[in-house]
Amino acid sequence: MKALSIAATGVRMLFRDKTNYFFVFILPLGIIVIVGSLFGSGFAPSVGVVAPESGVGAVLADRLRSEADVEIVMHDDVDDLLLAVERSNVQAGVVIGPEFESDLAAGSQARVGFVARPDSSGPQLQALITTVVARFSAEVTAARVAGDELEAGIPAAAARSASLPPIDVRVTTTGEVMFEGLGQFDLGASSQLILFMFLTGLTGSAALIQSRQLGVSRRMLSTPTAPGTIIVGEALGRFGVVLVQGLYIMFVTLVVFGVNWGDPLGAAAILVLFGLTGAGAAMLMGSVFRNDQQAGGIGVMLGLGLAALGGAMVPVEVMPPGMQQVARGTPHAWALDAFAELVRRDGSLIDILPQLGVLAAFAAGLLALAAWRFRVALTRGA
């Protein structure tokens, strides 16, 4: 009962500070709305294209417009295109040079240029453009072979092949099509949930330091209260704060925005284990740092840095292979992968057991280390 009373006090402190209402309840939903409005299912990014006025290059430009679900903006030259990308008039640029058709005709490797700002949706657009170009190149290569057989050029063979009856091809995709079937706010909701739960936990470590500075922890220790009870109570308090925010984000986004969180049991398991991970990290920071301003500043930087590294800002799927391996060292990547399994692949609690096991290991390790360090701080009167 004493541990629960300590935990309840920690949660009540969250609501006594009026500034927390904005950072804990309003800001996450605002960012989810912004991300969903800009990059949700209703968003068609603009892609600038430099291409020949006729020939295979012009056909590829038309194919990008019809198949890539992007708004194509034609540009006269490469310099004009680069300027448009730099000014964010378009999200990315594609350069189809005059040598594209001749390289395909010769059977050599044909290249298409791609340019995007590093802070935009360039990686996602690059993957999309690459898929369309690869499929188109394969079709043109087949048309080249047909053109050789018919003693016609590539454009004539391609036009002739367009009049032939379509071939019914059954395609089986292994793995997943990135972000297919997601609602407008689904991707942003899970990312911001993970980002803010961990960030709130780390910044909440300042309250733990303040209680030590004000002597609250020492006064509790002077009563018939064991150090272990205080440690458990403080850990539950940090967990309660993080869990309140997580439940709030889930409930509001589900009711207001219709966000799909997948299997309820699986989503609840992710929420609890990631909440314990955030609580362990908060306890560890609160027991290591002596100054609450220092802990708060480092907590923000660490929370945002781990979120970016773990895929809460840029999806892990579009990161380079090396960075994808590094991301696996964060609990964020495992939590987001578990949500991806539930939402994108219609998984269940059983399907995310590996991810839950890693999250449980993160939580156990951080809580154990934090309990040891906090006990030291209590007994030394830090």
Secondary structure, DSSP 8 states (H G I E B T S, - for coil): -HHHHHHHHHHHHHHHSTHHIIIIIIHHHHHHHHHHHHHSTT---EEEEE--SSSHHHHHHHHHHHHS--EEEE-SSHHHHHHHHHTTSSSEEEE--THHHHHHHHTS----EEEE-TTTTHHHHHHHHHHHHHHHHHHHHHHHHHHHHHT--HHHHHHHHHTS---------SS--TTTT--TTHHHHHHHHHHHHHHHHHHTHHHHHHHHHTTHHHHHHHSS--HHHHHHHHHHHHHHHHHHHHHHHHHHHHHHS------HHHHHHHHHHHHHHHHHHHHHHHHH-S-HHHHHHHHHHHHHHHHHHHTSSS-GGGS-HHHHHHHTTSHHHHHHHHHHHHHTS---TGGGHHHHHHHHHHHHHHHHHHHHHHHHHHHTT-
